[in-house]
Amino acid sequence: MYSALRRHLKNLTQPILMSQMRSTGSYPLFSNPPSADMPKQPVYQQRPVSRTDSSPSHGRYNQTGYQHLPQVRCSGATHLVPFPNMSQLSAALGGLSGVPELEVEALRPVNLLQERNLLPHRPLDAPEPNLSADLKKANCSPDTFRCTLTNIPQTQALLNKARLPLGLLLHPFRDLTQLPVITSNTIVRCRSCRTYINPFVSFLDQRRWKCNLCYRVNDVPDEFMYNPVTRSYGEPHKRPEVQNSTVEFIASSDYMLRPPQPAVYLFVLDVSHNAVEGGYLNVFCHTLLENLDKMPGDTRTRVGFITFNSTIHFYNLNESLSQPQMLVVSDIDDIFIPTHDSLLVNLKESRALVRVLLTSLHSMFSQTRETHSALGPALQAAYKLMSPTGGRVSVFQTQLPTLGAGLLQSREDPNQRSSTKGVQHLGPATDFYKKLALDCSGQQIGVDLFLLSSQYSDLASLACMSKFSAGSIFYYPSLHHVHNPAQLDKFQKDLERYLTRKIGFEAVMRIRCTKGLSIHTFHGNFFVRSTDLLSLANINPDSGFAVQMSIEESLADTSLACFQSALLYTSSKGKRRIRVHTLCLPVVSQLSDVYAGADVQAITCLLANMAIDRSISSSLSDARDALVNAVVDSLSAYKNTVSNIQQSGLIAPAALCLFPLYVLALLKQKALRTGTSTKLDERVFAMCEFKSQPLQQIMRTVHPDLYRLDTMSDQGALHLNDCIVPQPHLLHLTAEKLTREGAFLMDCGSVFYLWIGKCCNDMFIRDVLGCPNHASIPPNMVSEAQTFIRHNVTHLPLCITQSKTSFFQHLVEDRSESALSYYEFLLHIQQQMSK
């Protein structure tokens, strides 16, 4: 039924990832490169579409059905256009070959009040640093490491003039298809600053190398003279760690304070009436059963379960038992572990008992009338149980904690949800959860929170347990197996990804930078162990981090600035590893060069993190004002110092032409909006997402990608591996771009929305949705279609909707009752600049 839609979505999302494919040489949408026996793809014919054209027969579909174009070949047949080489592919995607031309274009003055169609046809790529071809080839992928400015100012004074933030966006543990893994007895590092040797060091001769961060001259160890790739001696500059900006070392015992821990997973489950009635417990048990063998680990992997309502329940899973044994602790004020043996068991040895428990768990509590929640004592029990080993605690909570340590009272006033004044209670009500998280972090325990509640549960307090233990936070505000199957579907897909994704244990991360630069503020989920060392009890491929930077000393004596992150962790197989990323950027002395190298998406994401901090430490209105001022200040500085244009209007350099649009979109997000009814927990969760997600995820949340599906054609399509990949254009997020005759796909990062116009062609509806016509599409239909998205093998739910509420709320360029339209916002910026 959904095979056609799967093909459409796979084709649609593939071009989004071309920049990654260019940088890695891999195919991130597939586990393997597309095979030659791939099914034929339908080809679409396109004709111009205007908003006033009411004909229902646009594009691929007309009243007689398909419009196949001749000479199209896919599986096994001879194709017309060969697979492009990298330069051809870059040109096909609109790339320019010369950096000077790129810089000229980046500085081109744009009158934002006149030029309305500013979005590129394809999702925006990171700006390319002005480096030599060799350095550019060796540089770190922007999907892993990005700087807000790809041209680093020489001095803090120059940075202040630009009125742009300097910072890094880091996605250190993301899924990679090609990762050089280096096994060596000697890991070469600078003797002074401890930087790992990388492609940007200088070899003075075969025996000495100069650190690119502190400039110390170091000796080359004898072992490093041998190249394991070429199996030859005397070429240290050709070693893999000097050829690749992202590498992973197998660490020696020097990097271990204790033997590497096994993979240990503890599940802490709310089994109150509220939890069972909503249906999450049944989905959890089934999903875990299906994925037990896919969880990362080895023969040492251990697993345990705690359930709780007004009491705490442990489960003895000793392999000698015939069935699981429940142990109940009712004294929640003085929690203790009933037995230290057999509560965390070897998964391989006790697999049969674990399966029995998961099969029966839902029925054990199906008739419960227990309404209380002793979450705090359950977490205390989890801490005591996990302290000897460390590991991951997965907490599933469905209501406000009401008993024992950490109990909370409702702080939300529903009448204030749409207030334009200050929003209260964005910070925690108690320090219980933060203190517990810090204790967990000290014992290498990461706590992940799944909040599944339609009622206020004080996420601002509960989130602390994940924030400070490097955990993840998931939130499903209206999950119910009957009333909201879409949310249940999303929970199931998220849980499957969560259980099977890669994980690193007992990790620490340090970021180093060129002498003269300093890092002063970190954003993300972690505990800061020292000024530049982050403690990460767990690390996962979906976590992002941001750091703010300043320039303490002039960089006039160097032409390059470098940044390096080093993540030391224990793999699920019990190996100590160090993943190192190194980024190199040019240093400039001209203000125009600073603007030319501005990365508008990285700037937006860093400002979002800073705004969240401001909301909690000061007020939401202060944070919103600061975002607007960031646009006003940067455009004013450009106008007064770089641009010579005297004409009226709102002038921005092309590199920053989307900055006002992205900031307006930020102001309309749940985390920062005012005047629109927003539940406090939903607002806090949105804030948590901004603080812990990687850049690509944040940007699709802030400004989703919108495409029209029913008019896709082969015009400008890429020919990849004997298949044609249509290249639909990005659309501005405004109702002006929608028609009743069209079908529009919106990628919001965590969910796809497919909106079908009332006059959309029946053939398209029948082929894609399996419904005869628009009237027969079920309300809020949820598709089982799945597609690989971006670099993660992440299954996202697809919501087919006719409702304007869920889809139109993302049209950030349109005016709403409480927020300006994009054009009105530009006028407001212009007015502020003239003051």
C-alpha positions in Angstrom: 0.0 0.0 0.0 2.8 2.4 0.9 5.5 1.2 -1.4 5.1 4.2 -3.7 5.3 6.6 -0.8 8.4 4.9 0.5 10.1 5.3 -2.9 9.0 9.0 -3.1 10.4 9.7 0.4 13.6 7.9 -0.2 14.1 9.8 -3.4 13.1 13.0 -1.7 15.5 12.7 1.2 18.5 11.4 -0.7 19.5 14.7 -2.2 19.3 16.3 1.3 22.3 14.2 2.1 24.5 14.8 -0.9 26.9 17.0 1.1 27.5 14.2 3.5 28.0 11.8 0.7 30.6 14.1 -0.8 32.5 14.3 2.5 32.4 10.6 3.4 32.1 8.8 0.1 29.2 6.8 1.6 25.5 6.4 1.1 23.9 7.4 4.4 20.4 6.6 3.3 21.2 2.9 2.8 23.0 0.4 4.9 24.8 -0.5 1.6 25.2 1.4 -1.7 22.0 1.1 -3.8 22.0 -2.2 -5.6 21.6 -2.6 -9.4 18.4 -4.5 -8.9 16.6 -1.5 -7.3 13.0 -1.3 -8.4 12.2 1.2 -11.1 11.3 4.7 -9.9 8.3 6.5 -11.4 9.2 9.7 -13.2 7.3 12.9 -12.9 6.6 15.6 -15.4 6.4 19.1 -14.2 4.9 22.3 -15.4 4.8 25.7 -13.8 2.3 25.9 -11.0 0.7 29.2 -9.9 -1.3 29.8 -6.8 -4.3 30.9 -8.9 -4.3 27.8 -11.1 -7.2 25.8 -10.0 -6.8 22.9 -12.4 -6.6 19.6 -10.5 -4.3 18.0 -13.2 -0.9 19.5 -12.2 2.3 17.7 -12.8 2.7 14.0 -12.9 -1.0 13.2 -12.6 -3.8 14.2 -15.0 -7.2 12.9 -15.7 -5.9 10.0 -17.7 -3.2 8.9 -15.2 0.5 8.7 -15.5 2.6 10.8 -17.8 5.8 8.7 -18.3 8.7 10.4 -19.9 10.7 8.5 -22.5 14.3 7.3 -22.2 14.2 6.7 -18.4 16.0 3.7 -17.1 16.6 2.4 -13.7 17.3 -1.2 -12.7 19.8 -2.9 -15.0 19.1 -0.7 -18.0 21.5 1.7 -19.6 21.2 5.2 -18.1 21.5 8.4 -20.1 23.7 10.2 -17.7 26.6 8.5 -15.9 27.2 8.7 -12.2 28.8 12.1 -11.7 32.2 12.5 -10.2 32.5 14.7 -7.2 33.1 18.0 -9.0 30.2 17.3 -11.3 28.0 16.5 -8.4 29.0 19.7 -6.6 28.2 21.7 -9.7 24.9 19.9 -10.0 24.0 20.9 -6.5 24.8 24.6 -7.3 28.3 24.7 -5.9 30.9 27.2 -7.1 34.4 26.1 -7.8 36.3 29.1 -6.6 36.4 30.3 -3.0 36.9 34.0 -4.0 33.6 33.8 -5.9 31.9 32.2 -2.9 33.2 35.1 -0.7 32.0 37.7 -3.1 28.6 36.1 -3.2 28.5 35.8 0.6 29.0 39.6 0.8 26.5 40.5 -1.9 24.1 43.1 -0.4 20.6 41.8 -0.3 17.6 44.1 0.3 15.4 41.8 2.4 12.3 44.0 1.9 12.5 43.5 -1.8 13.9 40.0 -2.3 11.2 37.6 -1.1 12.4 34.3 -2.4 15.6 33.8 -0.4 15.5 30.1 0.2 18.0 28.0 -1.8 16.5 25.3 -3.9 18.2 22.7 -1.8 18.7 22.5 2.0 21.4 25.0 3.0 25.0 23.6 3.1 27.6 24.8 5.6 29.8 27.6 4.1 33.1 26.4 2.8 36.2 27.7 4.6 38.7 29.7 2.5 41.4 27.1 2.6 43.8 25.5 0.2 42.6 22.4 -1.6 44.7 20.1 0.6 43.5 21.6 3.8 39.9 21.7 2.6 40.1 18.0 1.7 41.5 17.1 5.1 39.1 19.2 7.2 36.5 17.8 9.5 32.9 17.3 8.1 30.6 20.2 9.1 28.1 17.5 10.1 30.4 16.8 13.0 32.1 20.1 13.8 31.0 23.6 12.8 32.0 27.0 13.8 29.6 30.0 13.7 32.4 31.9 11.8 34.4 30.0 9.1 36.7 33.0 9.0 38.1 33.6 12.6 38.7 37.2 13.5 42.3 38.1 14.5 41.2 40.0 17.6 38.3 40.2 20.1 37.9 43.9 19.0 37.3 42.7 15.4 34.8 40.1 16.6 33.0 42.8 18.7 32.7 45.0 15.6 31.0 42.2 13.7 28.4 41.8 16.5 28.3 38.0 15.7 28.8 35.2 18.3 31.8 33.0 18.1 31.2 29.4 19.0 31.3 25.7 18.0 28.6 23.2 17.3 29.7 19.6 17.8 28.1 16.3 17.1 30.9 14.1 18.4 29.4 10.6 18.4 27.3 10.6 15.4 26.8 7.5 13.3 29.6 7.2 10.7 29.9 4.7 7.9 33.6 5.3 7.4 35.7 5.8 10.5 39.5 5.1 10.6 40.2 3.0 13.6 43.8 3.1 14.7 45.5 0.4 16.9 48.9 1.5 18.0 51.0 1.1 21.1 51.9 4.8 20.9 49.2 7.5 20.5 51.1 10.6 19.4 50.2 13.8 21.3 51.8 17.2 22.0 53.9 17.1 25.1 52.7 20.5 26.2 49.0 20.9 25.4 48.2 17.2 24.8 46.7 17.8 21.4 46.4 14.6 19.3 48.5 14.6 16.1 46.3 15.5 13.2 46.3 16.7 9.5 47.1 20.3 10.4 50.4 19.8 12.3 53.7 20.7 10.6 56.5 18.2 10.1 59.8 20.1 10.3 61.5 16.9 9.2 60.9 13.2 9.6 61.8 13.4 13.3 60.0 16.5 14.5 56.5 17.9 14.3 55.0 21.2 15.4 51.7 21.3 17.2 49.1 23.4 15.4 47.5 24.5 18.7 50.3 25.6 21.0 53.2 25.5 18.4 55.5 23.4 20.5 58.0 21.3 18.5 57.7 17.5 19.4 59.7 14.5 18.6 58.2 11.8 16.3 58.3 8.4 18.1 60.2 5.6 16.4 57.0 3.5 16.1 55.3 6.4 14.2 57.9 6.0 11.4 56.1 2.9 10.3 52.9 3.4 8.2 50.5 0.4 8.7 48.5 1.4 5.6 51.4 1.5 3.1 53.5 -0.9 5.2 56.5 1.3 4.7 59.0 3.2 6.9 59.9 6.9 6.9 56.7 8.5 5.9 55.0 9.8 9.2 53.0 12.4 7.3 51.1 9.6 5.5 49.9 7.9 8.7 46.1 7.6 8.9 45.9 9.9 11.9 47.7 12.6 9.9 45.5 12.0 6.8 42.1 12.1 8.5 40.5 14.8 10.6 38.2 12.3 12.3 39.8 9.2 13.7 39.3 6.7 16.6 42.1 5.3 18.6 42.0 2.0 20.5 43.2 3.3 23.9 45.8 1.6 26.1 45.6 0.9 29.8 47.0 4.4 30.4 43.5 5.7 29.6 41.8 3.5 32.2 41.1 4.2 35.9 39.5 0.7 36.2 38.8 -2.2 33.8 36.2 -1.2 31.2 32.7 -1.7 32.5 30.2 -4.0 30.8 27.1 -2.7 29.1 24.6 -2.5 32.0 21.0 -1.5 31.3 18.4 -0.8 34.1 14.8 -0.1 33.3 12.8 1.9 35.9 9.1 1.6 35.0 6.0 3.5 36.3 3.2 0.9 36.8 0.6 3.2 38.3 -3.0 3.1 37.0 -2.2 6.1 34.9 0.7 4.3 33.3 -1.1 1.1 32.5 -4.3 2.8 31.2 -2.3 4.9 28.7 -0.9 1.8 27.1 2.8 2.6 27.2 3.8 -0.4 29.3 2.5 -2.9 26.7 4.3 -1.1 23.9 7.5 -1.0 25.9 7.5 -4.7 26.7 6.8 -5.7 23.1 9.4 -3.4 21.7 12.1 -4.5 24.2 11.3 -8.1 23.5 11.8 -7.6 19.8 15.1 -5.8 20.3 16.7 -7.7 23.1 19.2 -9.2 20.7 19.9 -5.8 19.1 20.9 -3.9 22.2 24.6 -3.0 22.1 26.8 -5.2 24.2 28.6 -8.5 24.4 28.6 -11.6 26.5 29.0 -9.5 29.7 25.9 -7.4 29.1 23.7 -7.1 32.2 20.1 -6.0 32.5 17.6 -5.3 35.4 14.1 -4.0 36.1 12.5 -1.9 38.8 8.8 -1.0 38.8 7.2 1.5 41.1 3.9 3.1 42.1 3.5 3.8 45.8 6.0 1.0 46.5 9.2 -0.2 44.8 9.4 -3.6 43.1 12.6 -5.4 42.3 12.9 -8.6 40.2 15.1 -11.5 40.9 16.1 -12.9 37.6 18.6 -15.5 38.6 19.0 -18.1 35.9 18.4 -20.9 38.4 14.8 -19.8 39.0 11.9 -21.2 37.1 10.2 -17.8 36.9 11.0 -14.2 37.9 10.6 -13.4 41.6 9.1 -10.0 42.6 10.6 -8.4 45.7 8.5 -5.5 47.1 10.0 -2.7 49.3 7.3 -0.6 50.9 9.5 1.6 53.1 10.1 4.3 50.5 11.6 6.7 53.1 14.6 4.5 53.8 15.0 2.7 50.5 17.3 -0.4 50.4 18.3 -3.1 48.0 16.6 -6.4 49.1 19.4 -8.5 47.6 22.5 -7.5 45.7 22.6 -10.7 43.7 20.4 -11.5 40.7 18.7 -8.0 40.3 21.2 -7.1 37.6 21.7 -10.3 35.6 23.7 -11.4 32.7 21.4 -11.1 29.7 22.7 -14.1 27.9 22.4 -16.4 31.0 19.0 -15.1 32.1 17.4 -14.3 28.7 14.6 -16.8 29.2 13.5 -15.2 32.5 13.8 -11.7 31.1 11.4 -12.8 28.3 9.0 -14.3 30.8 9.0 -11.0 32.8 8.4 -8.8 29.7 5.6 -11.1 28.5 3.8 -11.0 31.9 4.6 -7.5 33.2 1.6 -5.7 31.6 -0.9 -8.2 32.9 0.6 -8.2 36.4 -0.5 -4.6 36.8 -3.5 -4.4 34.4 -6.0 -4.2 37.3 -4.1 -1.8 39.5 -5.9 1.1 41.0 -2.7 2.6 42.5 -2.5 6.2 41.6 0.6 7.4 43.4 4.1 7.7 42.1 7.3 7.2 44.2 9.7 8.2 41.5 12.3 9.7 43.8 12.8 6.5 45.9 12.8 4.4 42.7 15.7 6.6 41.4 17.5 6.2 44.8 17.2 2.5 44.5 18.5 2.6 40.9 21.5 4.6 42.0 22.3 2.1 44.8 21.9 -0.9 42.4 24.0 0.6 39.6 26.8 2.3 41.6 29.2 -0.7 41.5 29.3 -0.8 37.7 27.8 2.3 36.2 25.6 2.0 33.1 22.4 3.4 31.7 19.1 3.9 33.6 16.0 4.3 31.5 13.2 5.9 33.5 9.5 5.8 32.2 7.3 8.2 34.1 3.6 9.1 33.5 2.7 11.7 36.2 3.8 14.1 38.8 5.9 12.4 41.6 3.6 12.3 44.7 5.4 10.3 47.3 8.7 10.1 49.1 11.9 12.0 48.3 11.6 14.3 45.3 7.8 14.7 45.5 6.5 17.7 43.6 3.5 20.0 43.6 1.8 21.4 40.6 3.2 24.8 39.7 1.4 25.5 36.4 -1.4 28.0 36.1 -3.4 26.9 33.0 -4.7 30.5 32.7 -1.2 31.8 32.2 -0.2 29.5 29.3 -0.7 32.2 26.7 0.7 35.0 28.8 2.7 37.7 27.0 4.3 38.5 30.3 6.9 36.5 32.2 6.6 32.7 32.1 7.2 31.3 35.6 8.7 28.1 36.8 11.1 27.3 34.0 13.7 26.2 36.6 13.5 23.3 39.0 11.4 23.4 42.1 13.9 21.3 44.1 17.5 20.4 43.8 16.8 16.7 44.6 17.0 15.5 41.0 20.1 17.6 40.2 22.0 16.2 43.3 21.0 12.7 42.4 22.1 13.2 38.8 25.5 14.5 40.0 25.9 11.4 42.3 25.0 9.2 39.3 27.5 11.0 37.1 30.2 10.4 39.6 29.5 6.7 39.4 29.3 6.7 35.6 25.5 6.3 35.6 23.5 8.1 32.8 19.8 8.6 33.4 17.4 8.8 30.4 13.9 10.1 31.0 10.8 9.1 29.0 7.9 11.3 30.2 4.5 10.1 29.0 2.0 12.3 30.5 -0.9 14.5 29.4 -1.0 16.2 32.8 1.6 18.6 34.2 4.5 16.6 35.6 7.1 19.4 36.3 9.5 18.5 33.6 11.6 21.5 34.6 12.5 19.6 37.8 12.6 16.0 36.4 14.8 17.0 33.5 17.7 17.7 35.8 18.3 14.0 36.3 19.2 13.7 32.6 20.8 17.1 32.1 23.5 16.6 34.6 24.1 12.8 34.0 24.5 13.3 30.2 21.2 11.5 29.6 18.4 12.0 27.0 14.9 13.3 27.4 11.9 12.1 25.5 8.4 13.6 26.0 5.0 12.3 24.7 2.4 14.7 26.1 -0.7 13.0 24.8 0.2 9.3 24.4 -2.7 6.9 24.6 -3.2 3.6 22.8 -6.8 4.5 21.8 -7.1 8.2 21.7 -3.7 9.1 20.1 -2.2 6.2 18.1 0.1 8.7 16.3 1.9 9.5 19.5 2.1 5.8 20.4 3.5 5.1 17.0 6.2 7.8 17.5 7.0 6.4 21.0 7.5 2.9 19.6 9.8 4.1 16.8 11.8 6.3 19.2 12.1 3.5 21.7 13.3 1.1 19.0 16.0 3.6 17.9 16.9 4.2 21.6 17.3 0.6 22.4 19.5 -0.3 19.4 21.6 2.9 18.8 25.3 2.9 19.6 26.3 3.8 23.1 29.5 4.8 24.9 30.0 4.4 28.6 32.1 6.2 31.3 33.0 9.0 28.8 34.8 12.3 29.1 35.2 14.9 26.4 37.7 17.8 26.1 37.8 20.6 23.5 41.1 22.3 22.7 41.7 25.3 20.5 44.5 27.3 19.1 46.5 29.4 21.5 44.8 32.8 22.0 41.3 31.4 21.8 39.4 30.3 24.9 36.2 28.4 25.6 34.0 29.8 28.3 30.5 28.3 28.1 29.2 24.8 27.3 25.7 23.8 26.2 24.3 20.3 26.3 23.7 17.5 28.8 26.8 16.8 30.9 28.6 17.6 34.1 31.6 20.0 33.9 34.3 18.2 35.7 36.9 20.9 35.2 37.2 24.1 33.2 37.4 22.3 29.9 36.5 18.6 30.7 32.9 17.4 30.3 31.9 14.2 32.2 29.5 12.1 30.1 28.4 9.0 31.9 26.8 7.9 28.6 27.2 9.2 25.1 24.9 8.5 22.2 24.9 9.3 18.5 21.9 11.7 18.8 23.5 14.1 21.2 24.8 17.5 20.2 26.9 20.1 22.1 27.7 23.8 21.7 30.4 26.0 23.2 30.9 29.8 23.2 34.3 31.2 22.6 36.3 34.4 23.0 39.6 35.7 21.6 41.9 36.4 24.5 45.1 37.1 22.6 45.7 38.4 19.1 46.0 35.7 16.4 47.9 38.0 14.1 50.9 35.7 14.1 49.0 32.8 12.6 47.0 32.3 9.4 45.0 29.3 10.7 43.0 28.5 13.8 42.3 24.9 14.8 39.9 23.2 17.2 40.0 19.6 18.4 37.6 17.6 20.4 38.6 14.3 22.0 36.0 11.9 23.3 37.3 9.1 25.5 34.7 6.3 26.1 34.1 2.6 26.7 32.4 0.9 23.8 29.5 -1.5 24.4 32.0 -4.3 23.7 34.2 -3.2 26.6 36.9 -1.5 24.6 38.4 1.9 25.6 38.4 4.2 22.6 39.2 7.8 21.8 37.3 9.6 19.0 39.1 12.7 17.8 37.8 15.4 15.5 39.9 18.3 14.3 38.7 21.5 12.5 40.9 24.0 10.7 39.7 27.6 9.8 41.5 30.6 8.3 42.3 33.7 10.4 41.3 37.1 8.9 41.9 40.7 9.7 39.1 42.3 7.6 35.6 42.8 8.9 34.2 42.0 5.4 35.9 38.5 5.6 34.2 37.9 9.0 30.8 38.5 7.4 31.7 36.4 4.3 32.4 33.4 6.5 29.3 33.7 8.7 27.5 30.3 9.1 23.9 31.5 9.6 22.6 28.1 10.8 25.4 27.6 13.3 24.8 31.2 14.5 21.1 30.5 14.9 21.7 27.3 16.9 24.2 28.9 19.2 21.9 31.9 19.8 19.1 29.4 20.6 21.2 27.8 23.3 22.1 31.2 24.7 18.5 32.3 24.7 17.4 29.2 26.6 19.9 30.0 29.3 18.7 33.6 29.4 15.1 32.5 29.7 15.9 30.5 32.9 18.4 32.9 34.5 16.6 36.1 33.7 13.3 36.0 31.9 11.7 34.9 28.6 11.1 38.4 27.5 14.8 39.2 28.0 15.7 36.2 25.9 13.4 37.2 23.1 14.7 40.8 23.1 18.3 39.5 23.0 17.5 37.4 19.8 15.9 40.4 18.1 18.9 42.6 19.1 21.3 40.0 17.7 19.7 40.6 14.3 19.6 44.4 14.7 23.2 44.6 15.9 24.7 42.4 13.2 22.9 44.0 10.3 23.6 47.5 11.7 27.3 46.7 11.9 27.3 45.4 8.4 25.5 48.4 7.1 27.8 50.9 8.9 31.1 49.3 8.3 31.1 47.0 5.2 28.2 47.9 2.9 28.4 51.2 0.9 24.8 51.1 -0.2 22.9 54.2 0.7 19.5 53.0 -0.6 16.6 52.6 1.7 15.6 49.2 2.8 16.9 46.5 5.0 20.3 45.4 3.7 22.1 42.2 4.7 25.0 40.3 3.3 23.9 37.2 1.4 25.6 35.0 4.0 23.2 36.4 6.6 20.1 37.0 4.4 18.2 34.1 6.2 19.2 35.3 9.7 16.0 37.4 10.4 13.9 34.5 9.0 15.6 32.0 11.3 15.3 34.3 14.4 11.6 34.9 13.7 11.1 31.1 13.4 12.9 30.8 16.8 10.6 33.3 18.4 7.6 31.2 17.2 8.9 28.0 18.7 7.3 26.5 21.8 10.4 27.2 23.8 10.4 30.9 23.3 7.0 32.0 22.0 4.5 34.2 23.9 0.9 34.9 23.4 0.1 31.4 22.3 -1.2 28.8 24.7 1.8 26.6 25.6 1.8 24.0 28.3 4.7 24.5 30.7 6.1 21.0 30.2 5.9 21.3 26.4 7.8 24.6 26.6 10.5 23.1 28.9 10.9 20.0 26.7 11.4 22.3 23.7 14.1 24.1 25.6 15.8 20.8 26.5 15.7 19.8 22.8 17.6 23.0 21.8 20.2 22.4 24.4 20.9 18.8 23.5 20.3 18.2 19.8 22.8 18.4 17.0 22.6 21.3 14.5 20.7 19.6 11.7 18.0 18.4 14.1 17.7 21.9 15.6 17.4 23.6 12.2 14.7 21.3 11.0 12.8 22.0 14.2 13.2 25.7 13.8 12.7 25.9 10.1 11.3 22.7 8.6 11.9 21.7 5.0 8.8 22.0 2.9 8.4 20.3 -0.6 5.6 19.7 -3.1 5.4 16.1 -4.0 2.8 15.8 -6.7 4.7 17.8 -9.2 8.1 16.2 -8.9 9.8 15.8 -12.3 13.1 14.6 -13.7 14.1 18.2 -14.5 17.5 18.8 -12.8 17.3 15.3 -11.3 20.5 13.5 -10.3 21.4 10.2 -11.9 22.8 8.1 -9.1 23.6 4.4 -9.4 21.3 3.9 -12.4 18.4 5.7 -10.7 17.0 9.1 -11.2 16.6 11.1 -8.0 14.2 14.0 -8.3 15.3 17.3 -6.9 12.2 19.1 -5.5 12.7 22.7 -4.6 12.4 23.9 -1.0 9.3 26.1 -0.5 9.0 29.1 1.8 7.0 28.3 5.0 3.9 30.3 4.1 0.4 29.4 3.0 1.0 31.3 -0.2 3.0 28.4 -1.4 0.2 25.9 -0.7 -2.5 25.0 -3.2 -5.7 22.9 -2.9 -4.5 20.8 -5.8 -1.2 19.9 -4.3 0.4 17.4 -1.8 3.1 18.8 0.4 5.7 17.1 2.6 7.1 18.8 5.6 10.2 17.5 7.4 10.2 18.7 11.0 13.1 16.7 12.1 11.2 14.3 14.4 8.2 13.7 12.2 7.0 14.1 8.6 3.8 15.8 7.8 2.1 15.1 4.5 -0.7 17.6 3.8 -3.1 16.7 1.0 -5.1 19.5 -0.6 -8.9 19.0 -1.1 -8.5 19.1 -4.9 -5.4 16.9 -5.1 -5.5 14.4 -7.9 -7.2 11.1 -7.1 -4.5 9.2 -8.9 -1.8 10.5 -6.6 -4.0 9.8 -3.5 -4.7 6.3 -4.6 -1.1 5.5 -5.5 0.5 7.0 -2.4 -2.1 6.5 0.3 -4.2 3.7 -1.0 -7.4 5.7 -0.7 -9.7 6.3 -3.7 -10.0 10.0 -3.2 -9.5 12.9 -0.8 -12.9 12.4 1.0 -11.9 8.8 1.9 -8.7 9.7 3.7 -9.2 8.9 7.4 -8.8 11.9 9.8 -5.3 12.2 11.1 -4.3 9.1 9.2 -0.9 7.8 10.4 1.2 5.9 7.8 3.3 2.9 8.5 5.7 4.1 5.8 9.2 4.5 7.0 12.3 5.9 5.4 15.9 6.4 6.4 16.5 10.0 7.4 19.8 11.9 7.3 23.0 10.3 8.6 21.1 8.4 11.4 19.3 5.2 10.6 16.3 6.7 12.3 12.8 5.6 11.5 10.5 8.7 11.7 6.7 8.5 11.8 4.8 10.0 8.9 1.6 11.8 9.7 -0.8 12.2 6.8 -3.0 15.1 7.8 -5.9 17.2 6.5 -5.9 19.3 9.6 -4.6 22.8 9.4 -3.5 22.9 13.0 -0.7 20.4 13.0 0.7 21.5 9.6 0.0 25.2 9.4 1.5 25.9 12.8 4.9 25.5 11.2 4.3 28.1 8.5 6.5 30.6 10.4 6.4 33.3 7.7 2.7 33.9 8.2 1.1 36.2 10.7 -0.6 34.7 13.7 -2.8 36.2 16.5 0.3 36.6 18.7 3.2 37.0 16.3 4.3 39.1 13.3 4.6 37.9 9.8 8.0 37.7 8.2 7.5 41.0 6.3 6.3 42.7 9.5 9.2 41.4 11.4 11.6 42.8 8.8 9.9 46.2 9.2 10.3 45.9 12.9 14.1 45.2 12.5 14.4 48.2 10.2 12.7 50.4 12.7 15.0 49.2 15.5 18.0 49.8 13.4 17.0 53.4 12.7 16.7 54.3 16.4 
